[in-house]
Amino acid sequence: MNKGFIRKLAYNKMGIEGGAPLRRAVFSDRWLHSSVVHITIFDGGYFQMSNARRQNYISVHGIKVYGVEVDHQTRCKHYHSNVDIIAIRFPCCDAYHPCYECHKEVADHPVARWSKDQTDEKAILCGACGHQLTIHEYLTHKSACSACNANFNAGCRAHYHLYFDL
């Protein structure tokens, strides 16, 4: 994105807070799919823009998991029982999230589901051991990790239609 366009957004789409040497601004714009964006304005007219929604992550076994109040085993604000220990990689953004609610809160786009012909994709992260399961492994392994046998939440089956187009 060119600096001229960022400058136009910075001065025409939002109120700018702060003072020298830099100012922080937050705005929402339909062109950016209603995402929250931080623009840092440096002296001399230089801008840095970042999507604030994608910065909310934790590293789980060396893999970034995006969400809200995510713990070291992928539990989140929405699902946090002792068996809520998976994260799902969404095909729309190639990023792991603990649940569809976390995706809705931190991603700047709608959820896309995995198709029937993608069941060999590694898309499930075990929060207990870090093993990445294929969709086929996850759907057929009786709510447990195929590597460490940690139990997953069997109630997640009620939400398969949100993640998988089967």
N, CA, C and O of each residue as an XYZ file, in Angstrom:
664
protein
N       0.857     -1.181      0.000
C       0.000      0.000      0.000
C       0.896      1.233      0.000
O       1.867      1.298      0.753
N       0.573      2.201     -0.834
C       1.462      3.361     -0.916
C       1.218      4.346      0.223
O       0.128      4.409      0.793
N       2.251      5.105      0.535
C       2.171      6.036      1.662
C       1.132      7.120      1.451
O       0.536      7.590      2.420
N       0.901      7.527      0.220
C      -0.095      8.549     -0.066
C      -1.492      8.092      0.313
O      -2.269      8.870      0.867
N      -1.826      6.820      0.018
C      -3.143      6.302      0.350
C      -3.302      6.188      1.867
O      -4.361      6.512      2.405
N      -2.264      5.732      2.553
C      -2.323      5.652      4.011
C      -2.514      7.043      4.606
O      -3.288      7.211      5.548
N      -1.819      8.040      4.068
C      -1.966      9.407      4.565
C      -3.410      9.871      4.388
O      -3.971     10.502      5.284
N      -4.021      9.561      3.230
C      -5.402      9.950      2.978
C      -6.336      9.308      4.016
O      -7.214      9.979      4.559
N      -6.149      8.016      4.289
C      -6.961      7.347      5.303
C      -6.730      7.964      6.670
O      -7.675      8.181      7.429
N      -5.473      8.245      6.982
C      -5.136      8.767      8.299
C      -5.802     10.113      8.553
O      -6.279     10.365      9.659
N      -5.842     10.973      7.551
C      -6.363     12.307      7.776
C      -7.832     12.478      7.421
O      -8.468     13.416      7.903
N      -8.394     11.593      6.585
C      -9.768     11.782      6.160
C     -10.765     10.832      6.802
O     -11.959     11.132      6.793
N     -10.348      9.721      7.349
C     -11.261      8.718      7.862
C     -11.318      8.632      9.376
O     -12.102      7.844      9.906
N     -10.523      9.403     10.087
C     -10.486      9.228     11.537
C     -10.030     10.481     12.248
O      -9.437     11.381     11.652
N     -10.320     10.519     13.528
C      -9.717     11.524     14.386
C      -8.371     10.997     14.835
O      -8.248      9.808     15.129
N      -7.377     11.829     14.896
C      -6.034     11.400     15.272
C      -5.733     11.892     16.672
O      -5.923     13.066     16.990
N      -5.256     10.966     17.513
C      -4.921     11.296     18.888
C      -3.416     11.466     19.024
O      -2.649     11.039     18.161
N      -3.008     12.093     20.116
C      -1.602     12.071     20.467
C      -0.836     13.315     20.104
O      -1.413     14.335     19.728
N       0.463     13.219     20.221
C       1.333     14.349     19.944
C       2.646     13.880     19.379
O       2.748     12.746     18.912
N       3.662     14.732     19.410
C       4.971     14.420     18.843
C       5.707     13.465     19.788
O       5.407     13.478     20.981
N       6.645     12.644     19.329
C       7.089     12.533     17.954
C       6.219     11.607     17.099
O       6.361     11.633     15.876
N       5.326     10.790     17.672
C       4.447      9.999     16.836
C       3.059      9.990     17.446
O       2.877     10.264     18.633
N       2.095      9.672     16.618
C       0.713      9.624     17.078
C       0.131      8.271     16.724
O       0.547      7.653     15.744
N      -0.834      7.801     17.514
C      -1.476      6.510     17.290
C      -2.931      6.780     16.905
O      -3.580      7.626     17.519
N      -3.441      6.090     15.923
C      -4.811      6.298     15.491
C      -5.474      4.952     15.244
O      -4.815      3.997     14.833
N      -6.750      4.876     15.490
C      -7.512      3.660     15.244
C      -8.733      4.049     14.437
O      -9.388      5.046     14.740
N      -9.046      3.265     13.405
C     -10.227      3.572     12.617
C     -10.853      2.300     12.083
O     -10.255      1.225     12.136
N     -12.043      2.434     11.576
C     -12.719      1.330     10.917
C     -13.154      1.814      9.544
O     -13.676      2.921      9.413
N     -12.945      1.000      8.527
C     -13.263      1.414      7.175
C     -13.813      0.219      6.403
O     -13.263     -0.878      6.504
N     -14.880      0.402      5.637
C     -15.476     -0.708      4.904
C     -14.507     -1.308      3.897
O     -14.553     -2.514      3.655
N     -13.636     -0.510      3.306
C     -12.667     -1.030      2.355
C     -11.789     -2.101      2.999
O     -11.346     -3.031      2.324
N     -11.539     -1.973      4.289
C     -10.718     -2.937      5.015
C     -11.582     -3.961      5.737
O     -11.144     -4.537      6.733
N     -12.791     -4.200      5.259
C     -13.700     -5.205      5.817
C     -13.993     -4.947      7.279
O     -14.086     -5.891      8.064
N     -14.139     -3.708      7.658
C     -14.473     -3.290      9.019
C     -13.457     -3.754     10.048
O     -13.813     -3.943     11.211
N     -12.225     -3.941      9.663
C     -11.205     -4.355     10.618
C     -10.676     -3.148     11.371
O     -10.741     -2.016     10.891
N     -10.158     -3.409     12.547
C      -9.530     -2.354     13.328
C      -8.071     -2.299     12.904
O      -7.372     -3.312     12.909
N      -7.629     -1.128     12.542
C      -6.275     -0.967     12.040
C      -5.575      0.114     12.843
O      -6.142      1.171     13.116
N      -4.338     -0.165     13.215
C      -3.526      0.834     13.890
C      -2.613      1.477     12.856
O      -1.948      0.785     12.086
N      -2.586      2.782     12.845
C      -1.650      3.500     11.989
C      -0.759      4.328     12.896
O      -1.241      5.171     13.653
N       0.524      4.091     12.819
C       1.483      4.885     13.554
C       2.026      5.924     12.591
O       2.535      5.583     11.523
N       1.918      7.189     12.964
C       2.360      8.290     12.111
C       3.648      8.851     12.707
O       3.646      9.383     13.816
N       4.740      8.728     11.966
C       6.024      9.207     12.426
C       6.272     10.608     11.888
O       5.724     10.990     10.854
N       7.103     11.374     12.594
C       7.509     12.689     12.085
C       8.152     12.500     10.711
O       8.837     11.507     10.468
N       7.931     13.434      9.847
C       8.460     13.345      8.495
C       7.470     12.723      7.529
O       7.783     12.575      6.348
N       6.281     12.353      7.995
C       5.244     11.846      7.105
C       5.277     10.356      6.834
O       4.579      9.894      5.931
N       6.063      9.574      7.582
C       6.106      8.136      7.361
C       5.036      7.459      8.199
O       4.773      7.861      9.333
N       4.419      6.425      7.630
C       3.326      5.725      8.290
C       3.642      4.247      8.388
O       4.326      3.684      7.533
N       3.137      3.627      9.440
C       3.200      2.179      9.562
C       1.800      1.715      9.910
O       1.198      2.211     10.862
N       1.269      0.754      9.136
C      -0.089      0.289      9.359
C      -0.046     -1.185      9.721
O       0.692     -1.955      9.107
N      -0.838     -1.585     10.722
C      -0.915     -2.991     11.089
C      -2.346     -3.335     11.448
O      -3.087     -2.506     11.976
N      -2.720     -4.563     11.156
C      -4.059     -5.037     11.479
C      -4.049     -5.496     12.926
O      -3.448     -6.521     13.248
N      -4.703     -4.757     13.791
C      -4.679     -5.040     15.227
C      -5.338     -6.373     15.544
O      -4.975     -7.022     16.525
N      -6.291     -6.785     14.739
C      -7.023     -8.004     15.040
C      -6.127     -9.239     14.927
O      -6.326    -10.191     15.682
N      -5.151     -9.264     14.018
C      -4.301    -10.425     13.829
C      -3.121    -10.460     14.794
O      -2.328    -11.399     14.743
N      -2.979     -9.478     15.663
C      -1.850     -9.459     16.580
C      -2.149    -10.203     17.875
O      -1.256    -10.352     18.709
N      -3.370    -10.670     18.066
C      -3.771    -11.316     19.296
C      -3.521    -12.824     19.190
O      -4.428    -13.585     18.853
N      -2.274    -13.254     19.482
C      -1.946    -14.668     19.368
C      -1.018    -15.102     20.491
O      -0.424    -14.287     21.197
N      -0.917    -16.423     20.627
C       0.015    -17.036     21.565
C       0.727    -18.149     20.803
O       0.152    -18.754     19.898
N       1.951    -18.411     21.162
C       2.679    -19.514     20.547
C       2.407    -20.787     21.354
O       2.708    -20.864     22.545
N       1.836    -21.771     20.682
C       1.536    -23.064     21.307
C       2.386    -24.110     20.598
O       2.168    -24.400     19.422
N       3.343    -24.669     21.306
C       4.275    -25.635     20.728
C       4.936    -25.072     19.467
O       5.149    -25.797     18.495
N       5.259    -23.774     19.490
C       5.946    -23.132     18.382
C       5.050    -22.699     17.232
O       5.550    -22.232     16.209
N       3.737    -22.844     17.378
C       2.791    -22.469     16.322
C       1.915    -21.337     16.828
O       1.400    -21.399     17.944
N       1.741    -20.293     16.008
C       0.895    -19.167     16.402
C      -0.571    -19.593     16.390
O      -1.071    -20.132     15.403
N      -1.249    -19.336     17.516
C      -2.683    -19.596     17.628
C      -3.343    -18.270     17.966
O      -3.059    -17.671     19.003
N      -4.231    -17.814     17.080
C      -4.908    -16.527     17.225
C      -6.238    -16.732     17.932
O      -6.961    -17.688     17.652
N      -6.555    -15.829     18.850
C      -7.834    -15.935     19.534
C      -7.919    -14.984     20.703
O      -7.122    -14.056     20.839
N      -8.903    -15.236     21.542
C      -9.168    -14.385     22.696
C      -8.908    -15.192     23.963
O      -9.518    -16.239     24.183
N      -7.998    -14.695     24.788
C      -7.638    -15.339     26.049
C      -7.217    -16.796     25.851
O      -7.680    -17.688     26.561
N      -6.338    -17.024     24.882
C      -5.854    -18.365     24.558
C      -4.770    -18.763     25.546
O      -3.866    -17.980     25.839
N      -4.866    -19.994     26.062
C      -3.835    -20.473     26.989
C      -2.828    -21.368     26.263
O      -2.923    -21.553     25.049
N      -1.874    -21.919     26.997
C      -0.778    -22.692     26.414
C      -1.218    -24.023     25.806
O      -0.411    -24.696     25.163
N      -2.497    -24.424     25.997
C      -3.005    -25.649     25.376
C      -4.177    -25.365     24.435
O      -4.920    -26.283     24.087
N      -4.349    -24.140     24.029
C      -5.335    -23.657     23.056
C      -6.744    -23.452     23.610
O      -7.670    -23.218     22.833
N      -6.934    -23.531     24.927
C      -8.245    -23.161     25.463
C      -8.435    -21.669     25.254
O      -7.464    -20.916     25.178
N      -9.693    -21.242     25.160
C      -9.943    -19.831     24.890
C     -11.080    -19.307     25.753
O     -11.634    -20.030     26.581
N     -11.414    -18.057     25.549
C     -12.495    -17.393     26.271
C     -13.818    -18.139     26.090
O     -14.636    -18.188     27.008
N     -14.024    -18.715     24.917
C     -15.305    -19.326     24.582
C     -15.404    -20.789     25.004
O     -16.468    -21.244     25.423
N     -14.307    -21.522     24.895
C     -14.268    -22.955     25.226
C     -13.028    -23.206     26.067
O     -11.905    -23.094     25.574
N     -13.227    -23.545     27.334
C     -12.074    -23.616     28.244
C     -12.155    -24.764     29.247
O     -11.640    -24.644     30.359
N     -12.790    -25.870     28.875
C     -12.790    -27.040     29.757
C     -11.450    -27.767     29.619
O     -10.626    -27.411     28.776
N     -11.244    -28.773     30.444
C      -9.965    -29.498     30.397
C      -9.765    -30.268     29.087
O      -8.638    -30.661     28.785
N     -10.828    -30.495     28.299
C     -10.684    -31.218     27.032
C     -10.768    -30.299     25.800
O     -10.733    -30.783     24.668
N     -10.874    -29.018     26.006
C     -10.883    -28.060     24.894
C      -9.439    -27.692     24.547
O      -8.974    -26.587     24.825
N      -8.748    -28.654     23.932
C      -7.309    -28.490     23.698
C      -6.927    -28.690     22.237
O      -5.901    -29.301     21.939
N      -7.746    -28.179     21.332
C      -7.351    -28.186     19.926
C      -7.486    -26.777     19.359
O      -8.235    -25.949     19.877
N      -6.759    -26.532     18.305
C      -6.940    -25.330     17.496
C      -7.118    -25.801     16.063
O      -6.547    -26.811     15.652
N      -7.905    -25.069     15.319
C      -8.201    -25.438     13.935
C      -7.585    -24.400     13.007
O      -7.750    -23.196     13.202
N      -6.878    -24.884     12.000
C      -6.321    -24.004     10.976
C      -7.432    -23.738      9.961
O      -7.971    -24.667      9.358
N      -7.764    -22.477      9.781
C      -8.833    -22.101      8.862
C      -8.264    -21.904      7.461
O      -7.220    -21.269      7.308
N      -8.933    -22.439      6.432
C      -8.400    -22.331      5.069
C      -8.440    -20.912      4.514
O      -7.699    -20.592      3.585
N      -9.287    -20.066      5.066
C      -9.408    -18.696      4.557
C      -8.191    -17.839      4.889
O      -7.885    -16.897      4.158
N      -7.499    -18.146      5.969
C      -6.370    -17.309      6.396
C      -5.118    -18.108      6.729
O      -4.080    -17.536      7.060
N      -5.218    -19.442      6.639
C      -4.086    -20.316      6.950
C      -3.547    -20.038      8.354
O      -2.338    -20.069      8.582
N      -4.457    -19.768      9.288
C      -4.071    -19.475     10.665
C      -4.884    -20.340     11.622
O      -6.057    -20.628     11.385
N      -4.228    -20.748     12.712
C      -4.907    -21.535     13.740
C      -5.692    -20.634     14.682
O      -5.219    -19.574     15.093
N      -6.915    -21.080     15.022
C      -7.769    -20.435     16.018
C      -8.369    -21.544     16.873
O      -8.643    -22.625     16.351
N      -8.585    -21.314     18.176
C      -9.195    -22.349     19.018
C     -10.630    -22.678     18.632
O     -11.075    -23.810     18.822
N     -11.362    -21.702     18.090
C     -12.763    -21.939     17.753
C     -13.242    -20.909     16.737
O     -12.545    -19.936     16.448
N     -14.425    -21.130     16.204
C     -14.994    -20.201     15.228
C     -15.298    -18.845     15.853
O     -15.230    -17.826     15.165
N     -15.631    -18.811     17.142
C     -15.901    -17.538     17.818
C     -14.621    -16.688     17.887
O     -14.664    -15.477     17.670
N     -13.502    -17.323     18.187
C     -12.228    -16.589     18.194
C     -11.922    -16.056     16.802
O     -11.478    -14.917     16.658
N     -12.156    -16.872     15.775
C     -11.925    -16.411     14.407
C     -12.770    -15.180     14.122
O     -12.276    -14.208     13.551
N     -14.041    -15.211     14.512
C     -14.926    -14.066     14.279
C     -14.416    -12.814     14.971
O     -14.544    -11.713     14.436
N     -13.833    -12.973     16.166
C     -13.391    -11.818     16.935
C     -12.054    -11.238     16.480
O     -11.841    -10.031     16.587
N     -11.152    -12.079     15.974
C      -9.811    -11.567     15.673
C      -9.459    -11.515     14.196
O      -8.495    -10.844     13.824
N     -10.201    -12.194     13.353
C      -9.897    -12.154     11.915
C     -10.689    -11.038     11.249
O     -11.727    -10.612     11.756
N     -10.201    -10.578     10.131
C     -10.861     -9.476      9.427
C     -11.622     -9.953      8.192
O     -11.779     -9.205      7.227
N     -12.095    -11.198      8.224
C     -12.799    -11.780      7.083
C     -13.728    -12.886      7.590
O     -13.572    -13.355      8.717
N     -14.679    -13.301      6.777
C     -15.578    -14.382      7.191
C     -14.869    -15.738      7.211
O     -13.843    -15.927      6.559
N     -15.427    -16.659      7.958
C     -14.903    -18.014      8.068
C     -15.127    -18.767      6.761
O     -16.183    -18.651      6.138
N     -14.127    -19.534      6.356
C     -14.266    -20.480      5.244
C     -14.106    -21.875      5.822
O     -13.335    -22.075      6.760
N     -14.830    -22.839      5.268
C     -14.772    -24.222      5.756
C     -13.882    -25.072      4.855
O     -13.679    -24.766      3.680
N     -13.363    -26.139      5.437
C     -12.582    -27.103      4.677
C     -13.526    -27.928      3.815
O     -14.592    -28.324      4.286
N     -13.165    -28.194      2.573
C     -14.013    -28.975      1.669
C     -13.723    -30.465      1.813
O     -12.745    -30.867      2.442
N     -14.596    -31.272      1.216
C     -14.481    -32.736      1.287
C     -13.168    -33.251      0.727
O     -12.634    -34.247      1.215
N     -12.648    -32.591     -0.283
C     -11.416    -33.064     -0.915
C     -10.145    -32.571     -0.218
O      -9.046    -32.751     -0.742
N     -10.284    -31.954      0.952
C      -9.123    -31.448      1.685
C      -8.887    -32.188      3.006
O      -8.204    -31.662      3.885
N      -9.428    -33.372      3.161
C      -9.309    -34.079      4.446
C      -7.890    -34.562      4.750
O      -7.611    -34.980      5.873
N      -6.993    -34.510      3.767
C      -5.591    -34.882      4.019
C      -4.758    -33.694      4.502
O      -3.566    -33.843      4.771
N      -5.371    -32.527      4.612
C      -4.671    -31.331      5.104
C      -4.460    -31.430      6.617
O      -5.355    -31.842      7.354
N      -3.262    -31.046      7.063
C      -3.009    -30.945      8.498
C      -3.625    -29.642      8.976
O      -3.115    -28.560      8.684
N      -4.732    -29.750      9.716
C      -5.487    -28.553     10.081
C      -5.907    -28.530     11.541
O      -6.583    -27.594     11.969
N      -5.520    -29.538     12.316
C      -5.905    -29.602     13.724
C      -4.633    -29.675     14.561
O      -3.781    -30.535     14.340
N      -4.517    -28.774     15.514
C      -3.353    -28.741     16.401
C      -3.744    -29.272     17.772
O      -4.669    -28.752     18.397
N      -3.058    -30.288     18.238
C      -3.280    -30.788     19.594
C      -2.566    -29.857     20.563
O      -1.351    -29.672     20.479
N      -3.317    -29.281     21.469
C      -2.739    -28.363     22.442
C      -1.910    -29.065     23.501
O      -1.099    -28.426     24.172
N      -2.098    -30.371     23.664
C      -1.341    -31.113     24.668
C       0.086    -31.418     24.203
O       1.038    -31.248     24.964
N       0.232    -31.869     22.949
C       1.567    -32.285     22.495
C       2.094    -31.512     21.289
O       3.285    -31.595     20.986
N       1.240    -30.763     20.594
C       1.674    -30.000     19.438
C       1.590    -30.749     18.125
O       1.972    -30.214     17.084
N       1.093    -31.985     18.152
C       0.942    -32.765     16.918
C      -0.117    -32.111     16.033
O      -1.159    -31.671     16.519
N       0.160    -32.052     14.730
C      -0.807    -31.529     13.783
C      -1.484    -32.701     13.076
O      -0.853    -33.453     12.334
N      -2.772    -32.833     13.324
C      -3.548    -33.922     12.760
C      -4.140    -33.497     11.420
O      -4.445    -32.325     11.201
N      -4.298    -34.477     10.525
C      -5.055    -34.198      9.315
C      -6.532    -34.137      9.713
O      -6.923    -34.607     10.781
N      -7.328    -33.557      8.847
C      -8.764    -33.496      9.119
C      -9.321    -34.906      9.229
O     -10.147    -35.183     10.099
N      -8.873    -35.801      8.350
C      -9.323    -37.204      8.399
C      -8.980    -37.840      9.748
O      -9.831    -38.489     10.356
N      -7.746    -37.661     10.220
C      -7.350    -38.202     11.533
C      -8.266    -37.679     12.635
O      -8.753    -38.440     13.471
N      -8.488    -36.383     12.620
C      -9.309    -35.749     13.655
C     -10.735    -36.276     13.642
O     -11.302    -36.557     14.697
N     -11.315    -36.411     12.461
C     -12.708    -36.842     12.367
C     -12.905    -38.323     12.667
O     -14.015    -38.735     13.005
N     -11.859    -39.128     12.552
C     -12.009    -40.574     12.727
C     -11.332    -41.142     13.972
O     -11.399    -42.352     14.191
N     -10.689    -40.327     14.787
C      -9.900    -40.863     15.897
C     -10.593    -40.764     17.253
O      -9.905    -40.671     18.270
N     -11.878    -40.781     17.310
C     -12.649    -40.873     18.564
C     -12.317    -39.799     19.596
O     -12.137    -40.121     20.770
N     -12.233    -38.537     19.191
C     -12.024    -37.400     20.094
C     -10.765    -37.517     20.950
O     -10.779    -37.219     22.144
N      -9.692    -37.951     20.325
C      -8.405    -38.033     21.022
C      -7.280    -37.802     20.021
O      -7.440    -38.039     18.823
N      -6.162    -37.344     20.516
C      -4.999    -37.112     19.670
C      -4.416    -38.445     19.223
O      -4.265    -39.364     20.028
N      -4.091    -38.548     17.948
C      -3.512    -39.781     17.422
C      -2.055    -39.964     17.845
O      -1.505    -41.056     17.702
N      -1.422    -38.907     18.365
C      -0.018    -39.004     18.783
C       0.124    -39.244     20.285
O       0.895    -40.109     20.700
N      -0.611    -38.489     21.105
C      -0.418    -38.583     22.560
C      -1.640    -39.123     23.307
O      -1.593    -39.309     24.523
N      -2.719    -39.371     22.591
C      -3.980    -39.886     23.164
C      -4.660    -38.937     24.136
O      -5.527    -39.368     24.896
N      -4.301    -37.668     24.138
C      -5.014    -36.683     24.968
C      -6.456    -36.599     24.476
O      -6.712    -36.603     23.272
N      -7.383    -36.525     25.408
C      -8.797    -36.464     25.055
C      -9.180    -35.073     24.577
O      -8.783    -34.063     25.157
N      -9.968    -35.048     23.497
C     -10.542    -33.812     22.975
C     -12.007    -33.750     23.385
O     -12.581    -34.757     23.800
N     -12.602    -32.598     23.273
C     -14.003    -32.401     23.620
C     -14.899    -33.081     22.584
O     -14.955    -32.650     21.432
N     -15.594    -34.134     22.989
C     -16.488    -34.863     22.081
C     -17.651    -33.982     21.629
O     -18.243    -34.234     20.579
N     -17.981    -32.964     22.399
C     -19.059    -32.045     22.038
C     -18.747    -31.192     20.824
O     -19.640    -30.562     20.259
N     -17.490    -31.168     20.422
C     -17.109    -30.396     19.233
C     -17.778    -30.942     17.970
O     -17.906    -30.228     16.975
N     -18.201    -32.197     18.011
C     -18.880    -32.786     16.849
C     -20.102    -31.968     16.442
O     -20.450    -31.915     15.262
N     -20.745    -31.340     17.400
C     -21.934    -30.525     17.116
C     -21.586    -29.293     16.270
O     -22.470    -28.663     15.691
N     -20.295    -28.958     16.205
C     -19.864    -27.775     15.462
C     -19.108    -28.115     14.174
O     -18.609    -27.208     13.508
N     -19.011    -29.370     13.815
C     -18.258    -29.748     12.616
C     -18.725    -28.979     11.390
O     -17.911    -28.616     10.541
N     -20.033    -28.726     11.284
C     -20.570    -28.024     10.109
C     -20.015    -26.601      9.973
O     -20.074    -26.014      8.893
N     -19.477    -26.047     11.065
C     -18.897    -24.700     11.018
C     -17.476    -24.707     10.441
O     -16.990    -23.687      9.953
N     -16.817    -25.876     10.505
C     -15.423    -25.987     10.087
C     -15.227    -26.810      8.808
O     -14.317    -26.552      8.020
N     -16.096    -27.799      8.624
C     -15.913    -28.771      7.544
C     -17.169    -28.860      6.687
O     -18.278    -28.943      7.213
N     -16.998    -28.844      5.379
C     -18.083    -29.016      4.431
C     -18.073    -30.475      4.005
O     -17.532    -30.829      2.958
N     -18.676    -31.308      4.831
C     -18.602    -32.773      4.588
C     -19.884    -33.330      4.030
O     -19.977    -34.531      3.776
